[in-house]
Amino acid sequence: MAGPDAIRSALSNRNYRRYAAGSFCSHLGTWIQRVAVGWLAWELTHSGFWLGMIAVADLAPTVFLAPICGVVADRVNRLHGSRVTQALAAVQAIGLWGMAVAGWLTIEWLVTMVLVQGVIMAFNQPLRFAIIPSLVEHKGLGSAIAINSISFNFARVAGPGLAGWIILSGGVSTAFLVNAVTYIIFVGTMFIIDPDMPPRRAARPLREVPAEFLEGMQYCVRAPGVGPMFVLLGIYAVFGRAYSELLPGFADDVFDYGVKGFSMLTAAAGAGSVLASIVLASRGAVAGLTNFVSWNILLLSLALAGLAATTNIWVGIASVILAGFSMLCVGVGEQTLLQNSLASDMRGRVMSLYGMVSRGGPALGALAIGWASDYIGLRWPIFLAALI
């Protein structure tokens, strides 16, 4: 099944349609807050290092908590778990809004609040990944994953533009409040879906959590093709994705366009990702997807080299569009290959490992590239990453 039929097959399920609508609202708020946090961090410090620290606070909890989060996702009702973590994310956004209104947000407090959100998302991510196969038939899984990515990346296009307008007219605090509202909408949506959830595994003592996580790692090593896929994902995550965390610096220091340029670059990356999502959703079939992913890693390296080589914002925007396209093709392509090959009782743990690499890798890369940018500028570290 390919083309429009593949998309219609995934959307024919009422639960998935509702989930996708609520998820889009959440994604939109996430991008509005992400732009606001990045811009506030840059305004407070004008430092690539602190932009890297924001990325670490956001992404590193997934790395360190993955052993627990994956086991939790396989032990609990995934729908109930998703409701709880999304509600906690709404509380965090409200707290961030309150601190911004009160004028309490120093760079240290901003990093701390982003760290809190990172911990919440570390638990949410394997639950969110694992719930999608319960919303659609197996034949529509690849398209459902790609449609979810379309939602995320449409928000990635619209969110930065809205964020720029909101920040200019109401300040970053208003952006944080808008994000809180979108989380609340998504939580409400999660209460009107009723997916066919797999039965929970029999309860096991907490002392067996390390052994259960080890089972997940052994599964990744032994399952055909899964181990090499994780190696490829690690290289792409560390050296390919970290550039996006430095876009505030590129917009201001390299292109001299300020917050407007930051919104334009972030939206450009989202536009490329939307195009890639449509291509992947229409593609449907899994056959040939491995080669498709590999070629897009090459395209990503060329796009990053183009970004590093220019001081013209329009060339930079074109490079970021290509980077967004190829980055999404790699990320969704790998997730689709994984989701189509996993046993249901291992899904939470393996997707937790996937989240650990896909979120922790960019954090490590952003910190290293951000640190280097304070000494040799923003462009050379990105160029070296592209070469690697």
Beta strands, then each sheet from edge to edge (+ up, - down):
end
